[in-house]
């Protein structure tokens, strides 16, 4: 019962934040979260980390497949599901470290052929994970077209498709994280062109390539890194 009330408190906190963003015209009206899509919840309180186990409030000790970092005290944890796997992420407080910058100010030009071209002349190629795995994804969806909905075989096929979608997203995020980390470590100020991503997504000729590069996620990560 305590666990459910804690989840409700977190849900109300996020709902309050969503309405504030809506009233400030940062985002649209909050929508109900659909069950089975982006399942996640956040817990805060007394959290302990020990090698490959973590103790969560109101849940207890949970074993992880990977070894967890030592000497950290998480402020909160978020547990999320991707396909058929569950992941845990930490929120910790850390003092920022200042690194020596090679160039103070750098301009970043985002593109479809190359993910980013810097004013220093460096070019970063995008992962284009969707384009590489599109044929495999299309085949899985094609084979699943005649399955009876919610049958055992349909659920197995849906799981394979979800795993492939997760793989595509993970490859894209890894590329973007490496790029934004490099920019933050080597440049004190990053100048990004103001792109109308929504307008580009409306163009059916560009939408797939723009989504595959992850322009919006790049801008979000760059703001966080800086």
HELIX and SHEET records of a PDB file:
HELIX    1   1 UNK A    2  UNK A   23  1                                  22    
HELIX    2   2 UNK A  129  UNK A  143  1                                  15    
HELIX    3   3 UNK A  152  UNK A  186  1                                  35    
HELIX    4   4 UNK A  197  UNK A  202  1                                   6    
HELIX    5   5 UNK A  207  UNK A  213  1                                   7    
HELIX    6   6 UNK A  215  UNK A  225  1                                  11    
SHEET    1   A 3 UNK A  40  UNK A  44  0                                        
SHEET    2   A 3 UNK A  76  UNK A  82 -1                                        
SHEET    3   A 3 UNK A  85  UNK A  91 -1                                        
SHEET    1   B 3 UNK A  48  UNK A  50  0                                        
SHEET    2   B 3 UNK A  53  UNK A  56 -1                                        
SHEET    3   B 3 UNK A  60  UNK A  63 -1                                        
SHEET    1   C 4 UNK A 123  UNK A 124  0                                        
SHEET    2   C 4 UNK A 116  UNK A 118 -1                                        
SHEET    3   C 4 UNK A 105  UNK A 110 -1                                        
SHEET    4   C 4 UNK A 189  UNK A 192  1                                        
END                                                                             
